[in-house]
Amino acid sequence: MYHILLVDDHPSVMEGTKMLLEQEGDLAVALAYTPVQALEMSACERFDVMLIDLHMPVMNGMDLARKIMTDRPDAVILVYSGYDFTNHINLMIETGISGLVHKTADREQLVTAVRCALRGEVVLPLSLVRQMRRTAGEPVAGMFDAEASSITAKEYAILKQIAGGRSNKEIAESIIMSQRSLEYCLTGLFQKLKVKSRIEAAMKAKNLGLLSDSDFIKPS
């Protein structure tokens, strides 16, 4: 029997996915409705595959995956999302996830993705593979750009808060560091992205696929 952990904040999606997978007979699905619950469950039990929603309140799927893999580097994690995850592919690869499954996938596609992950295979939608092929070699917005792949989790968190309109003081308080330390981090981040300001850094991060439109503050 293979043990699967499904992490999502939508009960209807959870129950539907659980039913589809358990029809196989050899897949047992446990449900976690919050990232905190998922962390607790993954710490107590070893799951063969984890399906994690990308967009959840309090903690997004990528941050949750990082936390899980910090304690269990061999964890097999699939991002399970109803949204376009193209802009997040670079971070997913850096995190070490095993693949991507869209919530519109039918039963056969979902089961196949899980079984591929169980075999240690990477799972990517064909549409994404085609886009990767089209963008290969492009100097800007290429999915595997060296600048994007060198961004750390802390720098990514800073970029998201810059895009959200937060000041240096607010960001420093949020990630628990002094403003001087944050300024050092920003200097290093600007050098990596080859920019000179916070605004340029956020826009460059968007072009590289690190940030999406939803990360930016909307004008009132």
Secondary structure, DSSP 8 states (H G I E B T S, - for coil): -EEEEEE-S-HHHHHHHHHHHHTTSSEEEEEESSHHHHHHHHHHS--SEEEE-S--SSS-HHHHHHHHHHH-TT--EEEEESS--GGGHHHHHHHT--EEEETT--HHHHHHHHHHHHTT--B--HHHHHHHHHHTT-SSS-TT-HHHHT--HHHHHHHHHHHTT--HHHHHHHTT--HHHHHHHHHHHHHHHT-SSHHHHHHHHHHTTSS-GGGS----
